[in-house]
Amino acid sequence: MGIIAELWEFLRTRKKLWLAPLIFIMLVLGGLLILAQGSVVAPFIYTLF
């Protein structure tokens, strides 16, 4: 949790809060690709990208 707090503090002090949704979307898409890598639905997810 220290990394998340540090990242949030950096974004807040540098006035770069517009990066927060971008980072969140990248993390969600990365997690989706990692979870779907070995599953049956992987070919269907990969066609979305």
C-alpha positions as CSV (number, residue, x, y, z in Angstrom):
1,M,0.0,0.0,0.0
2,G,3.0,2.3,0.4
3,I,3.5,2.4,-3.4
4,I,-0.1,3.4,-4.0
5,A,0.0,6.2,-1.3
6,E,3.3,7.4,-2.7
7,L,1.9,7.5,-6.3
8,W,-1.2,9.4,-5.1
9,E,0.9,11.9,-3.2
10,F,3.1,12.5,-6.3
11,L,0.0,13.0,-8.5
12,R,-1.5,15.4,-6.0
13,T,1.5,17.5,-5.5
14,R,2.5,17.7,-9.2
15,K,-1.2,18.6,-10.2
16,K,-1.3,15.6,-12.5
17,L,-4.6,14.1,-11.2
18,W,-5.7,13.6,-14.8
19,L,-3.3,10.6,-14.9
20,A,-5.2,8.7,-12.2
21,P,-8.0,7.4,-14.5
22,L,-5.4,6.5,-17.1
23,I,-3.4,4.4,-14.7
24,F,-6.5,2.8,-13.3
25,I,-7.7,1.7,-16.8
26,M,-4.2,0.4,-17.7
27,L,-4.2,-1.7,-14.5
28,V,-7.7,-3.1,-15.2
29,L,-6.8,-4.1,-18.8
30,G,-3.5,-5.6,-17.6
31,G,-5.3,-7.7,-15.0
32,L,-7.9,-8.8,-17.5
33,L,-5.2,-10.0,-19.9
34,I,-3.4,-11.8,-17.1
35,L,-6.5,-13.5,-15.8
36,A,-7.7,-14.5,-19.2
37,Q,-4.4,-15.9,-20.5
38,G,-5.1,-19.5,-19.5
39,S,-8.9,-19.6,-19.7
40,V,-11.4,-20.7,-22.3
41,V,-12.6,-17.1,-23.0
42,A,-9.1,-15.9,-24.0
43,P,-9.7,-16.0,-27.8
44,F,-12.8,-13.9,-27.4
45,I,-11.1,-11.3,-25.2
46,Y,-8.1,-11.0,-27.5
47,T,-10.4,-10.2,-30.4
48,L,-11.5,-7.0,-28.5
49,F,-8.0,-5.7,-28.7
